[in-house]
């Protein structure tokens, strides 16, 4: 009679199905560089960019990391209709969302924003924010082009 463990070890198909989850820690800038991003640091903000995509600005707060993409000045095309369409589009671009940065009153900026807690941030979760931002930029460009042409 063959023991139970011998059946398992003599069957290579079972060994190929075993997956080992490897977890390691990496500094933020090194991780970004390893994943094809360029990183510039200025004061307490990182400017992160992949190839020809718009830059993503990262700021670390007390409880999390904040992501922002500047889509430009919105004052020339601002209208109630555009704001309603942006709010509707928010439901399609989750987890990111559109916002208005009024830090400089004379230069209101349309931005995409997202935040994540960094207490146990994994690589897939972190990189998925950049993917979501990229998809949202595409949707924003499509919508905004209709208002620029008018």
Buried (B, 14 or more C-beta within 10 A) or exposed (E): EEEEEEEEEEEEEEEEEEEEEEEEEEEBBEBBBEEEBEBEEEEEBBEBBBEEBBBBBBBEEEEBBBBBBBBBBBEEBBEEEBBEBBEEBBEEBEEBBBBEBEEEEEEBBBBBBBBBEEEEBEEEEBBBBBEBBBEBBEBBEEBBEEBEEE
